[in-house]
Amino acid sequence: MQAYKRLLLHLPRWIVYIGTMLFPIWFLPFTRDAINGPKVLFVVIWVSSIFITWMLQIAITKMVHIRRTVLDIPIAVLFLFVTISSIWSISPYTSMFGRMNEFVFHIAGILPLCLLAWFIIQEIKTASQWKRMLMFLGGGVGLSMLVFLLGDVGALKTVVEIFSFDYVSLNTLSRLNSVFGIFTVIVGMLSIGTLLHKSKSMVHYIFFGIIGLLTTIVAFFIGFSVVWGMFAFGLGLLLYLGWLLLGRVHTPILTLVFILVVGSLLFAVFGSPQFAKQSLPAEVTMGAGSSWLITKSAIVDDAKHVFIGNGPGTFVHSFSLFRPDMFNTNQLVWSTHFAQPFNTFFALVVELGLVGIFGFVILFLVMIGSILSAWKDEPLVRWRQMGESLLAHPSVVPEVHTLYIDVFVVGIAWFVATVSMAVIFFDMSMWWLWWWLLAMTIAGVGMMTRNTVQVKTIQLSDSPQHSLLISFGMVVLAVLLVIVDVNAVRFYKADMLFTQAIRSSDVSSSIEYIEEALSYRTIESPQYHIALSRGYLGKARLEAEKEDMNEQVVASILAKAVEHAKIATELEGADVEMWDTLSLLYMNARTFAPDANKWAKDALARAQVLEPSNPVFFLRMGSIYEFEGDADKAIESYLEALKHKPDYIPAFMNLAVRYEVEESIDQALEMYRQILNIDEKNTDALYHVGRLFFNQDEFDKAEQAWKSVIQINPNYANALYSLGLLYEEKLGNKAEAKTYYLLLQKLHPDNEDIAQKVNAL
């Protein structure tokens, strides 16, 4: 029984150790985001496991030891502010559960990290335990670095190919290369910093020397200037720390740090050599200028938003509402909805408001104050701790003696991570590292000062009534945690199925996968419903294309599509994507339901309110007005689309068609010329120019336009046919006409009309 008790006393701590090593290398394939979602799942199960074993420990010992720190109140206040912002969020679902396809700041992801930091402080009580945590972190990150370095070659690549893993960016830490790089250099400078103190074992020097080398090599391969800049910044702080404690640090290691600072600065300015840069997947992120414009617009839009923000994870909604027209001029990203700004700071300002930023500032200041307090009391702290350790455990004197520098190294790493909020957007890995470093800094400072960490002990009663009550409470908590963990696993299973659905080329299979995914979700997902709606829309189109098309079957499928789209808008009414899809569904249903055009108009109007600068919505609204027979409003909508995107070719096309219907041929030709000014090889515009000239009996110009089409695309069937017709009927050159008909016949050998044309000539 005693052995069992001893096991329980150490089990929570070992779960903390093992989780620290596993987190950096943890990822799960077969989902849209193989890194962030699985890491959230891992932390939830990890924290639940610590909590259950911690409660069992209390039940057996009848003692509760709570290590209270100076951070308890700031963290509680911060989380209160985050909760308030979530309650009044414009998208409560996103604020609570985030987005499965990409990471955003959300309660389900951040709360477990806060609890994890609290448990680290509770369990890491001695210098040896503290240093062991660093070893486990180094081990996990070292393995992650090896995966990155070897993932594209050798046996590891073979394993990846065999199991068809959705292997993101050849690393297990982040989907974003910049985030991966910053994470790497922070751990790198942390590893190098632990080598500064003279009194370390050879094993320590070898182990962290290897980790420092691996992280530096990876940074070299990534080659981003911002990564080298943050590395130089962190190493510069280490250099300053070493200079202040010159008598207690290794001069060769300090010299190495200086060399790395100089090298990092050079690489930050000139970049890593091209031969060393690894080919990494491209990432598209918002620029700092655009992010600031949207952030500024969001916080001044509403007094409530200034103070409590839009809600965690809701930057994408602010992006839609305030995106400037300049986005529409970028052909690469103009149709992209960015859920993440340039950096974490902008996201926190928009999503949490001034109150949330105030909470972070208070937490930051308390942390800095705790670190500076330990620095100020350095002589007293060092001698007192050494004396206390000598009386209790003489063997740990060297550990306590070397802990002092290591704690400041971890504190510097946390400070660098905090500063990096201004240059990158934090994903799950970076938030984990930030909270882990915060907890380790306070745990370390608490071993050196008396006021940072205070232990409160509660003796539980041994009476049968109290024992029964405690046991009952334990069971209830354990059941609740199991329910949370089971639902987290179900969330992951649902996303696996959803990923299969969006990757499936068969519409019916895709629908089945999504419906099964919904059955695993205890909380409705608007994204799943909108995807299911699109699936039914695709199925309806396939049914409509059949020769024996049944209108009732098509109408019933469209009804299901509309039903799921409506559910999505009810769950996530602030998401423009939901209203966009609903308007499309109604437009497709107009053939079967005359009122659907009005419903499409209402849904699209809602989408325009949420994203007023999107030219697609004005184009579609023009189509709705055309269906109503209101040509003037249709033209007005197309022109409005061009105000927001002057190079929007579909709007020019629709205007050209509209002007031709109204017999304004010159205006129609002008629209096609505008298209050709944007894209001189636009074969559709060239073909229609030729057609208009043909109808005006300007055959030379028609011939020239259609021949230009053929030069660009020799298989453009309409141009081949039109040229054949032009030579046959207008220019009297039957030989030339037959040449084009024969070219067309090669493309469509079964077309009887073309065969008759060829035979007639």
C-alpha positions in Angstrom: 0.0 0.0 0.0 2.9 2.4 0.8 4.3 1.8 -2.6 0.9 2.6 -4.2 0.8 5.8 -2.2 4.3 6.8 -3.3 3.3 6.1 -6.9 0.3 8.4 -6.6 2.5 11.1 -5.0 4.8 11.2 -8.0 2.3 10.3 -10.8 0.9 13.8 -11.5 4.4 15.2 -11.8 5.5 12.4 -14.2 2.4 13.1 -16.3 3.6 16.7 -16.5 7.1 15.6 -17.5 5.9 13.1 -20.2 3.4 15.6 -21.6 6.1 18.2 -21.9 8.1 15.9 -24.0 5.2 14.6 -26.1 3.5 17.9 -26.9 6.1 19.3 -29.4 6.1 16.0 -31.5 2.3 15.4 -31.2 0.3 15.6 -34.3 -2.5 13.4 -35.8 -3.1 13.0 -39.5 -6.3 12.7 -41.5 -7.7 16.1 -40.4 -7.8 19.5 -42.0 -5.4 20.8 -39.5 -3.1 17.9 -38.4 -1.3 20.0 -35.8 -3.4 22.6 -33.9 -6.6 20.6 -33.4 -4.8 17.5 -32.2 -2.6 19.6 -29.9 -5.7 21.1 -28.3 -7.1 17.6 -27.9 -3.8 16.4 -26.4 -3.7 19.3 -23.8 -7.3 18.7 -22.8 -6.6 15.0 -22.1 -3.2 15.8 -20.5 -4.6 18.3 -18.1 -7.6 16.0 -17.3 -5.1 13.2 -16.5 -3.1 15.4 -14.1 -6.2 16.6 -12.4 -7.6 13.1 -11.8 -4.4 11.8 -10.4 -4.0 15.0 -8.3 -7.5 14.5 -6.8 -6.7 10.8 -6.1 -3.6 11.9 -4.3 -5.7 14.3 -2.1 -8.2 11.5 -1.4 -5.4 9.2 -0.1 -3.3 11.6 1.8 -6.3 13.7 3.2 -4.1 16.7 2.6 -4.4 19.6 0.1 -1.2 21.5 -0.7 -1.9 24.5 -2.9 1.0 26.6 -4.0 -0.3 30.2 -4.3 1.6 32.6 -6.5 1.6 36.3 -7.3 0.1 35.3 -10.7 -3.1 33.7 -9.4 -5.1 36.9 -9.3 -3.8 38.4 -12.6 -4.5 35.1 -14.4 -8.0 34.9 -12.8 -8.7 38.5 -13.8 -7.5 37.9 -17.4 -9.6 34.9 -17.8 -12.6 36.8 -16.4 -12.1 39.4 -19.1 -11.8 36.7 -21.7 -15.0 35.1 -20.5 -16.9 38.4 -20.5 -15.7 39.1 -24.1 -16.9 35.6 -25.0 -20.4 36.1 -23.5 -20.9 39.2 -25.6 -19.1 37.8 -28.6 -20.5 38.4 -32.1 -19.8 34.7 -32.6 -20.1 32.7 -29.3 -19.5 29.4 -31.0 -16.1 30.5 -32.5 -15.1 32.1 -29.2 -15.8 28.9 -27.3 -14.6 26.2 -29.8 -12.5 28.0 -32.4 -12.2 26.9 -36.0 -11.3 23.3 -36.8 -9.4 24.2 -40.0 -7.2 26.9 -38.5 -6.2 28.1 -35.1 -7.7 31.2 -33.5 -7.7 32.3 -29.9 -10.6 30.5 -28.2 -11.5 29.4 -24.7 -11.4 25.6 -25.3 -7.8 26.0 -26.4 -6.6 28.6 -23.8 -8.3 27.4 -20.6 -6.5 24.0 -20.6 -3.2 25.9 -21.0 -4.0 28.1 -18.0 -4.7 25.0 -15.9 -1.6 23.3 -17.2 0.5 26.3 -16.1 -1.2 26.1 -12.6 -0.4 22.4 -12.4 3.2 22.9 -13.4 3.6 25.4 -10.5 1.9 22.9 -8.1 4.1 20.0 -9.1 7.5 21.5 -9.8 8.8 22.2 -6.3 12.5 21.5 -6.2 15.5 22.4 -8.3 16.0 18.9 -9.6 12.4 18.7 -10.7 12.6 22.1 -12.4 15.7 21.1 -14.3 14.2 17.8 -15.3 11.3 19.7 -16.9 13.9 21.5 -19.1 15.4 18.2 -20.1 12.0 16.8 -21.1 11.2 20.0 -23.1 14.6 19.7 -24.8 14.0 16.1 -25.6 10.6 16.8 -27.2 11.8 19.7 -29.2 14.9 17.9 -30.3 12.8 15.1 -31.7 10.7 17.6 -33.5 13.8 19.2 -35.0 15.0 15.7 -36.2 11.6 15.1 -37.8 12.0 18.4 -39.7 15.5 17.7 -40.8 14.9 14.1 -41.8 11.2 14.2 -42.8 12.0 14.8 -46.5 14.6 12.1 -46.8 15.3 8.5 -45.8 13.2 6.2 -43.7 10.9 8.8 -42.2 9.9 10.0 -45.7 9.0 6.4 -46.6 6.9 6.0 -43.5 5.0 9.3 -44.3 4.4 8.1 -47.9 3.2 4.6 -46.8 0.7 5.9 -44.3 -0.3 8.9 -46.5 0.0 11.3 -43.6 -1.2 14.8 -44.1 2.2 16.0 -43.2 2.1 19.7 -42.6 5.2 21.8 -43.4 7.5 18.9 -42.5 7.3 19.8 -38.9 5.1 18.8 -35.9 4.9 22.2 -34.3 3.1 24.6 -36.6 1.4 25.0 -40.0 3.1 28.4 -40.3 6.8 28.5 -41.1 7.3 31.8 -39.3 5.8 30.4 -36.1 7.8 27.2 -36.4 10.9 29.3 -36.7 10.2 31.6 -33.7 9.4 28.5 -31.5 12.6 26.9 -32.6 14.9 29.9 -31.9 13.3 30.5 -28.5 14.0 26.9 -27.4 17.4 27.3 -29.0 18.4 30.3 -27.0 17.0 28.6 -23.9 19.2 25.6 -24.5 22.3 27.7 -25.1 21.5 29.8 -22.0 21.5 26.7 -19.8 25.1 26.1 -20.7 26.3 29.4 -19.3 26.8 28.4 -15.7 30.0 26.7 -14.8 28.7 24.1 -12.4 26.9 21.8 -14.8 27.4 18.1 -15.4 28.9 16.8 -18.7 25.6 15.1 -19.5 23.9 18.5 -19.3 26.4 20.2 -21.6 26.2 17.4 -24.2 22.4 17.2 -24.1 21.6 20.9 -24.3 24.5 21.4 -26.7 22.9 19.0 -29.1 19.5 20.7 -28.7 21.1 24.1 -29.3 22.9 22.8 -32.4 19.7 21.2 -33.8 17.6 24.4 -33.3 20.3 26.6 -34.8 20.6 24.3 -37.9 16.8 24.4 -38.3 16.8 28.2 -38.1 19.5 28.2 -40.7 17.4 26.1 -43.1 14.2 28.2 -42.5 16.1 31.4 -43.2 13.5 34.0 -42.4 14.8 37.4 -41.4 12.3 37.7 -38.6 13.4 34.4 -37.1 17.1 35.5 -37.1 16.0 38.8 -35.7 14.3 37.2 -32.7 17.2 34.8 -32.3 19.6 37.8 -32.1 17.3 39.6 -29.7 17.1 36.6 -27.3 20.8 35.9 -27.5 21.6 39.5 -26.9 19.7 39.4 -23.7 21.6 36.2 -22.7 24.8 38.0 -23.5 23.8 40.9 -21.2 22.9 38.4 -18.5 26.3 36.7 -18.8 28.1 40.0 -18.6 26.3 40.9 -15.4 27.2 37.5 -13.9 30.6 37.3 -15.5 32.3 35.5 -12.6 29.8 32.6 -12.6 29.5 31.9 -16.3 31.7 30.0 -18.8 33.7 32.5 -20.8 33.9 30.2 -23.9 30.1 29.8 -23.9 29.6 33.5 -23.5 32.0 34.0 -26.5 29.9 31.5 -28.5 26.8 33.5 -27.6 28.5 36.7 -28.9 29.4 35.0 -32.1 25.9 33.7 -32.6 24.5 37.2 -31.9 26.7 38.7 -34.7 25.8 35.8 -37.1 22.1 36.1 -36.4 22.2 39.8 -37.1 24.0 39.3 -40.4 21.5 36.6 -41.4 18.6 38.9 -40.3 19.8 41.6 -42.6 21.0 39.5 -45.6 19.1 36.2 -45.0 20.4 32.7 -44.9 22.4 31.5 -48.0 20.1 30.3 -50.7 21.8 26.8 -50.8 20.8 26.3 -47.2 17.2 27.3 -47.3 14.8 24.4 -47.3 11.8 24.3 -49.7 8.9 25.0 -47.5 5.2 25.2 -48.3 4.1 28.7 -49.1 2.0 30.5 -46.5 -0.3 33.5 -47.2 -0.7 35.8 -44.2 -1.9 39.4 -43.8 0.5 42.3 -43.8 1.1 44.5 -40.9 -0.4 47.6 -42.6 -3.6 45.9 -43.6 -4.0 44.3 -40.2 -3.6 47.6 -38.5 -6.2 49.3 -40.7 -8.7 46.6 -39.9 -7.8 46.6 -36.2 -8.2 50.4 -36.0 -11.6 50.3 -37.8 -12.8 47.5 -35.6 -12.0 49.1 -32.2 -13.6 52.5 -33.2 -16.7 51.0 -34.8 -18.6 50.5 -31.5 -18.0 51.6 -27.9 -18.6 48.1 -26.7 -16.0 46.8 -29.1 -13.4 49.3 -27.8 -13.7 47.9 -24.2 -14.5 44.1 -24.6 -13.8 43.4 -28.2 -15.7 41.3 -30.7 -15.0 38.1 -28.8 -12.1 35.6 -28.9 -11.4 34.1 -32.4 -13.6 36.6 -34.3 -11.0 38.6 -36.2 -12.3 37.0 -39.4 -15.6 38.8 -39.0 -13.9 42.1 -38.5 -11.8 41.4 -41.6 -15.0 40.9 -43.6 -16.6 44.0 -42.3 -13.7 46.3 -42.7 -11.5 44.8 -45.4 -10.3 47.7 -47.6 -10.8 47.7 -51.4 -7.1 47.4 -51.9 -7.5 43.6 -51.1 -9.5 43.3 -54.3 -6.5 44.4 -56.4 -4.4 41.5 -55.2 -5.1 38.5 -57.5 -3.6 36.1 -55.1 -5.6 36.9 -51.9 -8.6 39.0 -53.0 -11.1 36.2 -52.4 -9.4 35.0 -49.2 -11.0 35.5 -45.7 -8.2 35.9 -43.2 -9.1 34.6 -39.8 -5.7 35.7 -38.4 -4.1 39.2 -38.6 -0.4 39.8 -39.0 0.4 39.3 -35.3 -1.2 38.2 -32.0 -1.3 41.7 -30.6 -3.7 42.9 -33.3 -5.9 39.8 -32.7 -6.1 40.4 -29.0 -7.0 44.1 -29.5 -9.8 43.3 -31.9 -11.1 40.2 -30.0 -10.6 41.2 -26.4 -10.6 45.0 -26.5 -8.9 47.4 -24.1 -10.0 45.4 -21.1 -8.4 42.2 -22.4 -5.2 44.0 -23.3 -5.2 45.5 -19.8 -5.4 42.0 -18.3 -2.4 40.9 -20.3 -0.5 44.0 -19.4 -1.1 43.4 -15.7 0.0 39.8 -16.0 3.1 40.9 -17.9 4.0 43.5 -15.3 3.6 41.1 -12.4 5.8 38.6 -14.2 8.5 41.2 -14.8 8.2 42.5 -11.2 8.7 38.9 -9.9 11.8 38.4 -12.1 13.3 41.7 -11.1 12.5 41.1 -7.4 14.5 37.8 -7.6 17.4 39.7 -9.3 17.4 42.5 -6.7 17.6 40.0 -3.8 20.2 37.9 -5.5 22.9 37.7 -2.8 20.4 37.1 0.0 18.4 34.6 -2.1 21.5 32.6 -3.1 22.9 32.3 0.4 19.6 31.6 2.1 18.6 28.9 -0.4 22.0 27.3 -0.2 21.9 27.3 3.6 18.4 25.8 3.7 19.3 23.2 1.2 22.5 22.3 3.1 20.5 21.7 6.3 17.9 19.6 4.6 19.6 17.9 1.6 23.3 18.6 1.3 23.4 16.9 -2.1 21.2 19.5 -3.8 23.5 22.5 -3.0 25.1 22.5 -6.4 21.6 22.3 -8.1 20.3 25.3 -6.1 23.5 27.2 -6.8 23.1 26.8 -10.6 19.3 27.3 -10.6 19.7 31.0 -10.3 21.0 31.7 -13.8 18.8 29.1 -15.4 15.7 30.7 -14.0 16.6 34.0 -15.6 17.4 32.2 -18.8 13.8 30.8 -18.8 12.5 34.3 -17.9 14.3 35.8 -20.8 12.9 33.1 -23.1 9.4 34.0 -21.8 10.1 37.7 -22.4 11.2 36.9 -26.0 8.1 34.9 -26.6 6.0 37.8 -25.3 7.7 40.2 -27.6 7.2 37.8 -30.6 3.5 38.5 -30.2 4.2 41.7 -32.2 5.8 39.8 -35.1 3.8 36.6 -35.5 0.3 35.2 -34.9 0.4 32.6 -32.0 -1.0 29.2 -32.8 -1.5 26.4 -30.3 2.2 25.5 -30.0 3.3 29.1 -29.3 0.6 29.6 -26.7 1.7 26.4 -25.1 5.3 27.5 -25.0 4.3 30.9 -23.6 2.3 29.5 -20.7 4.9 26.8 -20.1 7.7 29.3 -19.8 5.6 31.5 -17.6 4.8 28.7 -15.2 8.5 27.5 -15.2 9.7 31.1 -14.5 7.4 31.5 -11.5 8.1 28.0 -10.2 11.9 28.8 -10.4 11.6 32.3 -8.9 9.4 30.7 -6.1 12.4 28.5 -5.1 14.6 31.6 -4.7 12.2 34.1 -3.0 9.8 33.7 -0.1 7.0 35.9 -1.4 6.5 34.7 -5.0 5.1 31.3 -4.1 3.3 30.5 -0.8 2.1 27.0 0.2 -1.3 26.7 1.8 -2.1 23.3 3.4 -5.6 22.1 4.2 -6.1 19.1 6.4 -9.2 17.2 5.5 -11.2 15.5 8.1 -10.9 11.8 8.7 -14.6 11.3 9.6 -16.6 8.9 7.6 -19.0 11.6 6.5 -16.2 13.8 5.1 -14.5 10.8 3.5 -17.8 9.8 1.8 -18.3 13.4 0.7 -14.8 13.7 -0.7 -15.1 10.4 -2.5 -18.4 11.4 -4.0 -16.9 14.7 -5.2 -14.0 12.9 -6.7 -16.2 10.5 -8.6 -18.3 13.4 -9.9 -15.3 15.4 -11.0 -13.7 12.3 -12.6 -17.0 11.6 -14.6 -17.1 15.2 -15.8 -13.5 15.1 -16.9 -14.1 11.8 -18.7 -17.1 13.3 -20.4 -15.0 16.3 -21.5 -12.3 13.9 -22.8 -14.7 11.7 -24.6 -16.3 14.7 -26.3 -12.9 16.0 -27.3 -12.1 12.6 -29.0 -15.5 12.7 -30.7 -14.7 16.2 -32.0 -11.5 14.8 -33.5 -13.3 11.8 -35.0 -15.9 14.1 -36.5 -13.2 16.2 -38.1 -11.6 13.1 -39.5 -14.8 12.3 -41.2 -15.4 15.8 -42.3 -11.9 15.9 -43.8 -12.7 12.7 -45.7 -15.8 14.4 -47.0 -14.1 17.5 -48.4 -11.4 15.3 -50.0 -13.9 13.0 -51.6 -14.6 13.4 -55.3 -18.0 11.6 -55.0 -20.8 13.9 -53.8 -22.9 11.1 -52.3 -20.0 9.8 -50.3 -19.1 13.3 -49.1 -22.7 13.8 -47.9 -22.6 10.5 -46.0 -19.3 11.4 -44.3 -20.6 14.8 -43.2 -23.8 13.4 -41.8 -21.8 10.8 -39.9 -19.5 13.6 -38.6 -22.5 15.5 -37.3 -23.6 12.4 -35.4 -20.3 12.6 -33.4 -20.8 16.2 -32.5 -22.7 16.9 -29.2 -22.6 20.6 -30.2 -23.9 21.6 -33.6 -21.2 22.9 -36.0 -22.2 25.6 -38.5 -19.3 24.7 -40.8 -20.5 21.1 -41.0 -24.0 22.2 -41.9 -22.9 24.7 -44.5 -20.6 22.0 -46.1 -23.6 19.5 -46.1 -25.7 22.2 -47.7 -23.1 22.6 -50.5 -23.0 18.8 -50.8 -26.7 18.6 -51.4 -26.4 21.5 -53.9 -23.8 19.6 -55.9 -26.0 16.5 -55.8 -29.0 18.6 -57.1 -26.9 19.8 -60.0 -25.9 16.3 -60.9 -29.6 15.2 -60.8 -30.6 18.2 -63.0 -28.0 17.2 -65.6 -29.5 13.8 -66.1 -31.5 13.2 -69.3 -34.4 11.8 -67.4 -34.3 14.6 -64.8 -37.0 14.5 -62.2 -38.0 18.0 -61.0 -39.5 16.7 -57.7 -36.3 14.8 -56.8 -34.1 17.9 -57.6 -36.5 20.1 -55.6 -36.4 17.8 -52.6 -32.6 17.7 -52.7 -32.4 21.5 -52.9 -34.8 21.7 -50.0 -32.4 19.7 -47.8 -29.6 22.0 -48.9 -31.6 25.1 -47.9 -32.5 23.5 -44.6 -28.9 22.9 -43.6 -27.9 26.4 -44.8 -30.6 27.9 -42.6 -29.3 26.0 -39.6 -25.8 27.3 -40.3 -27.0 30.9 -40.4 -29.0 30.4 -37.1 -25.8 29.0 -35.4 -23.4 31.5 -36.9 -25.3 34.5 -38.1 -22.3 36.7 -38.0 -20.4 34.6 -40.6 -20.7 36.0 -44.1 -19.9 32.6 -45.6 -23.2 31.2 -44.2 -25.3 33.9 -45.9 -23.3 33.7 -49.0 -24.0 30.0 -49.4 -27.7 30.5 -48.5 -28.1 33.1 -51.3 -26.4 30.7 -53.8 -28.8 27.9 -52.8 -31.9 30.1 -53.3 -30.6 31.3 -56.7 -30.2 27.7 -57.7 -33.8 26.9 -56.5 -35.4 29.7 -58.6 -36.4 27.3 -61.3 -38.5 25.3 -58.8 -39.7 28.0 -56.5 -40.5 31.5 -57.9 -40.1 33.1 -54.4 -36.6 31.8 -54.1 -35.2 34.9 -56.0 -36.6 37.2 -53.2 -35.1 34.9 -50.5 -31.8 35.0 -52.4 -32.0 38.7 -52.4 -32.6 38.9 -48.7 -29.8 36.5 -47.9 -27.3 38.3 -50.2 -28.3 41.7 -48.6 -27.3 40.2 -45.2 -24.0 39.1 -46.7 -23.4 42.6 -48.1 -23.9 44.1 -44.6 -21.3 41.7 -43.2 -18.8 42.2 -46.1 -19.6 45.5 -47.9 -16.5 45.5 -50.1 -16.9 42.1 -51.7 -17.5 42.6 -55.5 -18.9 39.1 -55.8 -22.0 40.0 -53.9 -22.7 43.0 -56.1 -22.2 40.8 -59.2 -24.6 38.3 -57.8 -27.1 41.0 -56.8 -27.0 42.2 -60.4 -28.0 38.7 -61.5 -30.9 38.7 -59.0 -32.1 42.1 -60.4 -31.8 40.6 -64.0 -34.0 37.7 -62.9 -36.5 40.3 -61.7 -36.3 42.1 -65.0 -34.9 45.3 -63.5 -32.1 46.1 -65.9 -31.2 49.5 -64.5 -30.5 48.1 -61.0 -28.6 45.2 -62.5 -26.3 47.6 -64.3 -26.0 49.7 -61.1 -24.9 46.6 -59.2 -22.4 45.6 -61.8 -20.9 49.1 -61.8 -20.8 49.0 -58.0 -18.8 45.7 -58.2 -16.3 47.5 -60.4 -15.9 50.3 -57.9 -14.7 47.8 -55.4 -12.6 45.8 -57.9 -11.8 47.7 -61.1 -10.3 44.7 -62.7 -13.3 42.4 -62.0 -13.7 40.7 -65.4 -17.1 38.9 -64.6 -18.7 42.3 -64.0 -17.4 43.6 -67.3 -18.8 40.5 -69.0 -22.2 40.8 -67.5 -22.3 44.5 -68.4 -21.4 43.7 -71.9 -24.2 41.2 -72.2 -26.6 43.6 -70.6 -25.6 46.4 -73.0 -25.9 44.1 -76.0 -29.5 43.1 -75.0 -30.3 46.8 -74.9 -28.7 47.1 -78.3 -26.0 49.4 -77.0 -23.3 47.7 -79.1 -20.7 50.4 -78.6 -20.9 50.2 -74.9 -20.8 46.4 -75.1 -17.6 46.6 -77.2 -16.1 49.0 -74.7 -16.7 46.5 -71.9 -14.9 43.8 -73.8 -12.0 46.2 -74.6 -11.8 46.9 -70.8 -11.4 43.2 -70.3 -8.7 42.9 -72.9 -6.9 45.8 -71.3 -6.8 43.8 -68.1 -6.1 40.4 -69.8 -5.1 40.7 -73.5 -5.3 36.9 -73.8 -8.9 36.6 -72.6 -10.3 34.4 -75.3 -13.9 34.8 -74.2 -13.7 38.6 -74.6 -11.9 38.3 -78.0 -14.5 35.8 -79.2 -17.4 38.1 -78.3 -15.7 41.1 -79.9 -15.5 39.1 -83.1 -19.2 38.1 -82.8 -20.3 41.7 -82.4 -18.2 42.8 -85.3 -19.7 39.9 -87.4 -23.2 41.0 -86.5 -22.3 44.5 -87.7 -21.0 43.1 -90.9 -17.4 44.2 -90.1 -16.1 40.8 -91.3 -12.4 41.8 -91.4 -12.4 42.8 -87.7 -14.4 39.7 -86.8 -11.8 37.5 -88.7 -9.0 39.2 -86.9 -10.5 38.8 -83.5 -11.4 35.1 -84.0 -7.9 34.3 -85.4 -6.4 35.9 -82.3 -8.5 33.5 -80.2 -7.2 30.5 -82.2 -3.6 31.7 -81.8 -4.1 31.7 -78.0 -6.2 28.6 -77.8 -6.3 26.4 -81.0 -9.0 24.2 -79.5 -11.5 27.1 -78.9 -14.5 25.4 -80.5 -16.8 28.5 -80.9 -14.0 30.4 -82.7 -13.3 27.5 -85.0 -17.0 27.2 -85.9 -17.4 31.0 -86.3 -14.4 31.2 -88.7 -15.7 28.4 -90.7 -19.1 30.1 -91.0 -17.5 33.4 -91.8 -15.4 31.9 -94.7 -18.3 29.8 -95.9 -21.2 32.3 -95.9 -19.6 35.8 -95.9 -16.2 35.6 -97.6 -16.9 32.8 -100.0 -13.7 30.9 -99.3 -15.0 27.3 -98.9 -11.5 25.8 -98.8 -10.6 27.9 -95.8 -14.0 27.2 -94.2 -13.4 23.4 -94.6 -10.1 23.8 -92.9 -11.7 25.2 -89.7 -14.6 22.7 -89.8 -12.1 19.8 -90.0 -10.2 21.2 -87.0 -13.5 21.4 -85.2 -14.4 17.8 -86.2 -11.2 16.5 -84.6 -12.4 18.0 -81.3 -16.0 16.7 -81.7 -15.9 13.6 -84.0 -19.4 12.5 -83.1 -21.1 15.8 -83.9 -23.4 15.2 -86.9 -23.9 18.9 -87.8 -20.1 19.4 -88.2 -19.9 16.2 -90.3 -22.6 17.5 -92.6 -20.7 20.9 -93.0 -17.5 19.1 -93.9 -19.3 16.8 -96.4 -21.1 19.7 -98.0 -17.8 21.5 -98.7 
